[in-house]
Every structure is written in structure tokens, then in C-alpha cells.
Amino acid sequence: MTAPRSVPVAIVGGGMAGLLLALLLRQAGQRQVLLLETTPLQDDGLPLAPSFDARSTALSAGTLQVFDQLGLRETLLEQAEPILSVDVSRKSRLGQVRINAAEEGLPMLGAVTENRWLGRVLLAAVARVGGIELRAPCAVRNARRQPDGYLIETEQGESIHCRLLVAADGAHSRVRQAFGLDARHQDTGHEAIFANIELQRDHGGVAWERFLDAGPMALLPLPGRRMALVWTGTQRRMAPLLECPSEQFIAALQDDFGIDRLGPIARIGSRHRYPLVLTHAIGQVVPFGVVVGNAAHTLHPVAGQGFNLSVRDLALLAQTVGDSDTPGALTGLQRYHAARAADQQQIVQASRLLPELFRATWGPFAHSRQLGLVAMDLWPRLRSGFAARAMGVQHA
């Protein structure tokens, strides 16, 4: 019988988290990283992985620092729009918060790019960097723990031994299941519509977060006069908005958002609807195994913290594993997980509770919520603390 091939680290999942982790591990000194992706590649080199879809991603200042360390920041910003300010408000209520890059002493609070471009940048970097082998399509059939690592069996009939196996294969991760780790999946009963819109006037680099009775809405600046829309609400509310004529959709959007804030909308692109199911892994590390990205946690899109939280995870994981000959040692993985626990818990709780808080209409809750918005608007120090958390600069 042929002996299995041996690699130090194998990552299952070639989406944004898997590609970025491979790059970070190589930069940290891991001599070889094997990346396995179920989805085949297109002719233009972009993987058909679900993470590289029609959506856009808001990259925090801390995330941009990580891309800068990899030498990818300038390329990424070629098709990204800087966020110069963030405006948070509640429809029909007192209070508004505007966080400005200049006030925070930064050239930008972050940037927004379409997922397809983000995937192209990461994939091109993986192709350039030696020591990363990307196999696609290559599906994992089974993964079994061994005394010194994991033995992977692929659908293509290969056997691969690795000292560290990384589950980066999404919210319904098969590798996470192979680790014996469960996950909680909370169906919020809400959905999000993602679409790009074009304005009749410049957006000025403003990212808008608007809280409505039905759920939050975000408009993120893209190059030109385009903005990426994330509009959430109940399934009953969102379903007709997906299919209605563009004029009707734009009228509903401007009614909920407020045309005086945004100005007239010139046109809207294709609309895509996604159910909002929140995932939280019950445990993220086992001997020789770790769970990252959406396999570890998926968040409500409010404030755009999902990918940025994962980037902070990945950066510390790569730093912890470093150039170790035993990257799957449980003591190191536990140390990594303990260091990330507080940030993960705070962001997960905030992303879950914030939409509920802003939907509350009972007097004391609604009143205190509005006082909080007014207070942040009046006192810059409160705004700066909120901004530092949102930008990820405390943890990057």
C-alpha cells in the first residue's frame, strides 16, 4: 500500500479565509501549505467558491494593515473605495453618530471592495508565493485523527497526512464535523438583499448604517458613484422586494433610508437574497485541528464585522503556529483560542443584539438607545472608542 503524502499544514476551503491563512502561514515561516478547495476554477482563474459572489466586503483599518503586511494593500485598493466616514442613525428617532477618519487621525476608516476582486487578489498572491499548493477541485471524503496529526482521504483517491488540519470550509463544515465539534445554527427568520446601486451624486466616501423597525440597512461606498446595499428584514418583507420592478424597489429603498440623506438613485443592479443564519462552533480547537472563518462563526451583517473578525483570528493563528515543526500541538492551539475568545465573544454578541436593540420600541430601551446615539455625537472620546472597536485596530 502506498504511504500517504505528508504536509505540515492542510487547509480545507479555498474561500477568503483559507486563501488568506495560507498566505499568512507562509509569511510566518511555514515551509509548505496545502490548500484544498471543492469548487473548480473558472477560466479567468477565480474560484467558484460561495465567498466570491456578488456581495461586497467592508475591510476595517485593522484588516487593511494585515493586507499591507502581505504586500497586497495597494493592489487591493485599486478596485476598492476608501471609507472616509461612517454615519449611524435610527429612522424617525433623535440621534445620529458620524465617525470621521480625520477625527481618528487616519487617512481612511477602512475600504469597501467587491468579493470577486478580493478573491482575485488573494488567488493571484497564492499563485505567486512559493510553498502553497492549491488543489481545486479536490473534495475531502474523510479526515481521521492520528497520533501525530490527521489523515485526509480525498474523493480523488489520495491519502494525505498533515500535522495541522484547518477547517475553513464554511458554516456547514464537514471538517468541523470530522473534528467532533458541533455548531449552533440560529435561523433569525430574517433575510438580506444585496445589490449595487448608482447614485446621481457623489457618495463622498460615507458608509451609512440605518436602523429600521424591520432590521438594519447598510450602504457602503464603491468606486465611482456606486454603493453596495445590504438591506435586512423579515422574509415576508424581503421576498416581494426581490422580484418587484426596479422603480418600485428604489422607491421603497428611498422611503426607508431617506432621500434627503442619499440623494436620488439613478439605477440598481441585480438583487440577491440570502437567509440570515448565524453559526457558532461549539469549540474551535482539537489536537491537530482548528476551525476558522465561517466554520467558526458567521455574523449578522450589521457593521460588517464578520470577515474582519476572521482576519484577526487568522493573523494570530499564523503568528502562534509560526514556523513550528508541530503546528498542531494542542497547547499552542489552546493558547491561540484563549487569546481570541474575548474579541470573538464581544463581536458575536454585539452583532446579534444590536439589531434587536434598535428594533425595541418599549420606552426605556428606546429612550436609552437614543441617548447613547446623542452622547456619542456630543463627546468625541465615546465615538473614538466605538470607532477603534469597529476598525479592529485594537486587535489587528
Residue pairs with C-beta under 8 A, 6 or more apart in sequence:
2 159
4 151
4 159
4 160
4 161
5 158
5 159
5 160
5 161
6 160
6 161
6 162
7 32
7 33
7 34
7 160
7 161
7 162
7 163
8 30
8 31
8 32
8 33
8 162
8 163
8 164
8 325
8 327
9 25
9 30
9 32
9 33
9 34
9 162
9 163
9 164
9 166
9 321
9 327
10 33
10 34
10 35
10 36
10 150
10 152
10 160
10 162
10 164
10 165
10 166
11 18
11 21
11 22
11 33
11 34
11 35
11 36
11 166
11 168
12 18
12 36
12 140
12 143
12 152
12 165
12 166
12 167
12 168
12 169
12 174
12 175
13 36
13 37
13 49
13 166
13 167
13 168
13 169
13 170
13 173
13 175
13 293
13 295
14 35
14 36
14 37
14 39
14 47
14 49
14 134
14 136
15 37
15 47
15 49
15 50
15 51
15 52
15 119
15 168
15 170
15 293
15 294
16 51
16 52
16 57
16 115
16 118
16 119
16 122
16 293
16 307
16 310
17 51
17 168
17 292
17 293
17 294
17 310
17 314
18 35
18 37
18 166
18 168
18 169
18 293
19 35
19 119
19 122
19 123
19 125
19 126
20 66
20 122
20 311
20 314
21 166
21 168
21 292
21 314
21 317
21 318
22 33
22 35
22 126
22 132
22 134
23 70
23 122
23 125
23 126
23 129
23 132
24 66
24 70
24 314
24 315
24 317
24 318
25 33
25 318
25 321
26 33
26 129
26 130
26 131
26 132
27 69
27 70
27 318
28 318
28 319
28 321
28 322
28 323
29 322
29 323
30 131
30 318
30 321
30 322
30 323
30 327
31 131
31 323
32 131
32 132
32 133
33 131
33 132
33 133
34 133
34 135
34 160
34 162
35 126
35 132
35 133
35 134
35 135
36 135
36 136
36 138
36 139
36 140
36 152
36 154
37 47
37 49
37 134
37 135
37 136
37 137
37 138
38 136
38 137
38 138
38 139
38 140
38 169
39 47
39 48
39 49
39 136
39 137
40 47
40 48
40 136
40 137
41 47
41 48
41 136
42 48
45 120
45 123
45 124
45 127
46 52
46 116
46 119
46 120
46 123
47 119
47 123
47 136
49 119
50 170
51 115
51 119
51 294
52 115
52 116
52 118
52 119
53 115
53 116
53 272
54 114
54 115
54 116
54 194
54 270
54 272
55 114
55 115
55 194
55 228
55 272
56 112
56 113
56 114
56 115
56 194
56 196
56 220
56 222
56 228
57 112
57 113
57 114
57 115
57 118
57 304
57 307
58 83
58 110
58 111
58 112
58 207
58 220
58 304
58 308
59 67
59 76
59 80
59 110
59 111
59 112
59 113
59 307
59 308
60 109
60 110
60 304
60 305
60 308
60 390
60 391
60 392
60 393
60 396
61 106
61 108
61 109
61 110
61 391
61 392
61 393
61 396
62 308
62 311
62 312
62 391
62 392
62 393
62 394
62 395
62 396
63 110
63 307
63 308
63 311
63 392
63 396
64 73
64 76
64 108
64 110
64 111
65 393
65 396
66 311
66 314
66 315
66 396
67 73
67 76
70 125
72 121
72 122
72 125
75 121
76 111
76 113
76 117
76 118
76 121
77 111
79 113
79 114
79 117
79 223
80 111
80 112
80 113
80 117
80 223
81 111
81 112
81 113
81 205
81 221
81 222
81 223
82 101
82 107
82 108
82 110
82 111
82 205
82 221
83 101
83 108
83 109
83 110
83 111
83 112
83 205
83 206
83 207
83 220
83 221
84 100
84 101
84 102
84 108
84 109
84 204
84 205
84 206
85 98
85 99
85 100
85 101
85 109
85 204
85 205
85 206
85 207
86 97
86 98
86 99
86 109
86 206
86 207
86 208
86 209
86 387
86 390
87 96
87 97
87 98
87 206
87 207
87 208
87 209
87 261
88 96
88 97
88 98
88 99
88 209
88 211
88 373
89 95
89 96
89 97
89 208
89 209
89 210
89 211
89 373
90 210
90 211
90 358
90 369
90 370
90 373
91 210
91 211
91 212
91 213
91 256
91 258
93 366
93 369
93 370
93 373
94 370
94 373
94 374
95 369
95 370
95 371
95 372
95 373
95 374
95 377
96 373
96 377
97 373
97 376
97 377
97 383
97 386
98 377
99 109
99 383
99 386
99 387
99 390
101 107
101 108
101 109
103 380
103 383
103 384
104 384
104 387
104 388
104 391
106 391
108 205
109 207
109 387
109 390
109 391
110 207
110 391
112 207
112 220
112 221
112 222
112 228
113 222
114 222
114 228
123 134
126 132
126 134
127 134
138 154
138 155
138 156
138 158
139 154
139 155
139 156
140 152
140 153
140 154
140 155
140 169
140 174
140 175
141 153
141 154
141 155
142 152
142 153
142 178
143 150
143 151
143 152
143 153
143 165
143 175
143 178
143 179
144 150
144 151
144 153
144 178
145 151
145 286
145 287
145 288
145 289
146 161
146 288
148 163
148 288
149 161
149 162
149 163
149 164
149 165
149 288
149 328
150 161
150 162
150 165
150 288
150 289
150 328
151 159
151 160
151 161
152 158
152 159
152 160
152 161
152 162
152 165
153 159
154 160
162 288
162 328
163 288
163 325
163 326
163 327
163 328
164 288
164 289
164 290
164 321
164 327
164 328
165 175
165 288
165 289
165 290
165 328
166 175
166 289
166 290
166 291
166 292
167 173
167 175
167 176
167 178
167 179
167 289
167 290
167 291
167 292
167 295
168 292
168 293
168 295
169 175
169 176
169 295
170 293
170 294
170 295
171 183
171 185
171 277
171 279
171 294
171 295
171 298
173 183
173 291
173 295
175 289
175 291
175 295
176 183
176 281
176 291
176 295
179 286
179 289
179 291
180 286
181 281
181 282
181 283
181 284
181 286
181 291
182 281
182 282
182 283
183 279
183 280
183 281
183 282
183 295
184 279
184 280
184 282
185 277
185 278
185 279
186 277
186 278
186 279
186 280
186 352
187 275
187 276
187 277
188 276
188 277
188 278
188 300
189 234
189 235
190 215
190 232
190 233
190 234
190 235
190 238
190 275
190 276
191 232
191 233
191 234
191 235
191 238
191 239
191 273
191 274
191 275
191 276
192 230
192 231
192 232
192 238
192 273
192 274
192 276
192 301
193 229
193 230
193 231
193 232
193 238
193 241
193 242
193 271
193 272
193 273
194 228
194 229
194 230
194 271
194 272
194 273
194 274
195 228
195 229
195 231
195 268
195 269
195 270
195 271
195 272
196 222
196 226
196 227
196 228
196 229
196 268
196 269
197 219
197 226
197 227
197 229
197 250
197 253
197 265
197 266
197 267
197 268
197 269
198 224
198 225
198 226
198 227
198 265
198 266
198 267
198 268
198 269
199 225
199 226
199 227
199 262
199 263
199 264
199 265
199 266
200 225
200 263
200 264
200 265
200 266
201 225
201 263
201 264
202 225
203 219
203 221
203 225
203 227
204 221
205 221
206 221
207 218
207 219
207 220
207 221
208 217
208 218
208 219
208 220
208 257
208 261
208 262
209 216
209 217
209 218
209 302
209 303
210 216
210 217
210 218
210 219
210 256
210 257
210 258
211 217
211 355
211 358
211 359
212 233
212 256
213 359
213 361
214 232
214 233
214 234
214 237
214 359
215 232
215 233
215 234
215 355
215 359
216 232
216 302
216 354
216 355
216 358
217 229
217 230
217 231
217 232
217 256
217 257
218 228
218 229
218 230
218 301
218 302
218 303
218 304
219 227
219 228
219 229
219 230
219 257
219 262
220 227
220 228
220 230
220 304
221 227
221 228
222 228
225 266
229 253
229 268
230 301
231 238
231 241
231 253
231 256
232 238
232 276
232 300
232 301
232 302
232 355
235 275
238 273
239 273
241 249
241 252
241 271
242 271
242 273
244 252
246 267
246 268
249 268
249 271
250 265
250 268
253 265
253 268
254 262
254 264
254 265
276 300
276 301
277 298
278 298
278 299
278 300
278 351
278 352
279 294
279 295
279 297
279 298
280 296
280 297
280 348
281 291
281 295
281 296
281 297
283 291
284 290
284 291
284 292
284 296
284 337
285 291
285 330
285 333
285 334
285 336
285 337
286 330
286 333
287 328
287 330
287 333
288 328
288 330
289 328
289 333
290 317
290 333
290 336
290 337
292 310
292 313
292 314
292 317
293 310
293 313
293 314
294 306
294 310
296 310
296 313
296 344
297 306
297 309
297 310
297 344
297 348
298 306
299 305
299 306
299 309
299 347
299 348
299 351
299 352
300 351
300 352
300 354
300 355
302 351
302 354
302 355
303 350
303 351
303 354
303 390
305 347
305 350
305 351
305 390
306 351
308 392
309 343
309 344
309 347
309 348
309 392
311 392
311 396
312 340
312 343
312 392
312 395
312 396
313 340
313 344
315 396
316 336
316 339
316 340
317 336
320 332
320 333
320 335
320 336
320 339
321 327
321 332
321 336
324 332
326 332
343 395
346 389
357 365
357 369
358 369
360 366
360 369
375 382
376 382
376 383
376 386
377 383
388 394
